[in-house]
Amino acid sequence: MLVGSVVKRVAVLGGVRIPFARAYSAYATASNQDMLTATLRAVVERFRLQGERLGDVAAGAVIKHSRDYNLVRECVLSSGLDPHTPGLDMQRACGTSLEATIDIGNKIALGQIEVGIAGGTDSISDAPIVYPRSYQQLLLASYRGRSAWQRLSPWFGLRPRDFKPVLPAVIEPRTGLSMGQSTELMAQQWRITRAEQDQLAYDSHLKAASAWRAGFYQDLVVPYLGLATDNNVRADSTLEKLARLHPSFETDGTLTAGNSTPLTDGASAVLLATPEWAAKRSLPVLAYLTHGKAWAVDFAGRKEGLLMAPTYAVPALLRDAGLRLQDFDYYEIHEAFAAQVLCTLKAWESADYCRDVLGLPGPLGSIDRAKLNVKGGSVALGHPFAATGTRIVATLAKLLAGDAGAKRGLISVCTAGGMGVTAILER
């Protein structure tokens, strides 16, 4: 729980992101630093923060070059903020920017800072390409040499295989399975059909396209490098088109390029503060961050599904808040894969799973699907790994602020490594 015995409330003042772009498209030559810097500059401009010293800026990237060891601080220095503003690099896979939001929120709640920014960025297009460890060891052995011979002799071990680059991959080291392969196993366990997955993906695209047409994202997204809208949204998507796609991870599988998130580049950020800090600057409070929770599952022995950690985190979050799963006006569940969302919802509806695995007296129950990802989800909008959390926070805060009858929204993000990050925003 964020607030407990401390007195500071955590206000969400809003967020900004650049359009999310399919990998190797609009941002093919942009780096994580380029994208996060552009996003922070947009936050500074939107909220008139030029020359302001903030308490902290926490953000991160999942796929990073070694040069980016101090990525966030470097972005802060180019953002327009007072250079005395610190920057913190964080990483919890796809939950990175939601974790950063909770971190900044906790510091505000504890009275350590009055205001801060949370965010995330990721580029598939500018992924680090390295050479095999054998080549690295050869270089280091040569570097350590004290004599000419000691520096030269390691090079006699050079082999053609040393020049084969090693590309980053979304593979779990503990299982050797890709995230898609792991989700196929989950879909089999929970009997999630291809038709169900395609329907969720279709709904995601149509809701995202509708939100863009209605102008919902107009003040949440700033143009970048010639791109003004998310370029993965398919307004012309149909169930028939989705049904024609071949499985992506298993020959007889149900996950396709259409019902999975695309590889994506992008960045996002949100501004958090005390209500008093916001009032002094005449900035409206859109919502309050009240609770956050992270969890993990034992997936390494294939006892549990890789992306099932939110099934644990959400009931723990609900216990903290004294709420039921049905006590929310909006549900923002990250669509890593349509199957993952459906597995999670089915698990919460299962009396056996909730009793035997989660230790609950009964099932959490179902949610109103009309309240799920109402402005589109990651399948349609895209998923730059570390940027998704604050994309969701900004979206949910705007939804709550614009709905006089709404009280609260639930955020759930699954991550690589068998983890999940969840949060609650309230009016």
Summary of the structure (lengths in Angstrom):
residues: 427
radius of gyration: 22.2
end to end distance: 16.7
largest distance: 77.4
contacts: 1589
relative contact order: 0.20
helix: 39%
strand: 18%
